[in-house]
Amino acid sequence: MPRRPLTLILVQRPRCTTYFAIAALAVSLAVTACALKARSTLDGPPSAAQMSEFWNAPTDLAERNLLYGPGGVDLVPSADERFELVATDTKGYSPGYDVRDRAGRQWSVKLGPEARTEVVVSRLVWATGYHQLPTYYVPRWVLVEAGMATVQPAARFRLDRKKLGTWAWHENPFVGTRSFAGLFVLMVMVNNWDLKNSQNARYPWQRGDPGDGAREIHVVKDLGASLGRTPWFLTLRGNRDDIDAFEKEGFIEAIEGESVEFHYGGAWREPHLRDSATTADVRWMAERLSRLSPQQWQDAFRAGGYQDETAGRYIRRLQEKVDEGLSLAPTE
């Protein structure tokens, strides 16, 4: 499919140095958009076992517990437990820690506004059949560093696991499959604008993971830059956890044949994704989200610590997007 040319509109005549800086950036992005094309790492379509490393049809979708997610209630971190500091994490937008609980389990802890959004989006990703690690929102917890205990504010706890490596949005075994396109559609629906390959992880398959014959699982993680507005080139910065901005941002901008153009500024690192979804892909994801019960929607936001009023506004906007998707041509 041909890519749209990058158009740059200048509303003011910038100073010479600014003009050349902008022009250089525009050329750089255009070159990236032309050079970066999605391709499968397989010679043919993935086998059922290979596909299960990425997505498994959620036959129990209507029964999935979105309050506790894939880890269930047994792994919920206790507010009274003392978590021993392993390392401090200063990378990325949100500060955090690596900690160990009394059972010897290691957790990745994220503070700040992404703690809430990441848990909610992780629940929706898992509900629709994609792999996710046990993830929880903990309103209060205790950190122990050098024998000193301090009460910490709300955080996202994600069970840690030895990683095999990362996987790329533009190069993986699942390019060209409906479920791969559907994952991107879901990222658009929740306005996750931070699509970085470094945040896509591969883990060894272990007992309890879905997938018959799978050797590893592919996970999209660090989903916190969501539920706000997406960024727009040189004009507007993206944010997260902003219901007012989320309600105002559109979803489907235009349809050209079977190709869908989204009102979405989150694919600038992976420009090939922007025009990759078809009407059938959008409807496919919308059909799965439409099977969630009102209780499941509410539980997904309760899992992220949201109050009912704000959760209700998010749910209404997401369901509007689901309805837009369902209005498109039926899937095969």
Secondary structure, DSSP 8 states (H G I E B T S, - for coil): ----------SS---HHHHHHHHHHHHHHHHHHHH---EESSSS---HHHHTTTB---TTGGG--TTTGGGTGGG---TT-EEEEEEEE--SSS-EEEEE-TTS-EEEEEESTHHHHHHHHHHHHHHTTB----EEEESSEEEEETTEEEEE--EEEEE-----EE-BTTEETTTTSHHHHHHHHHHHHTT-----GGGEEEEE--TTSS-TT-SEEEEE----S-SS---BTTTB---SS-HHHHHHS-SEEEEETTEEEES----SSSGGGTT--BHHHHHHHHHHHHTS-HHHHHHHHHHTT--HHHHHHHHHHHHHHHHHHHTS----
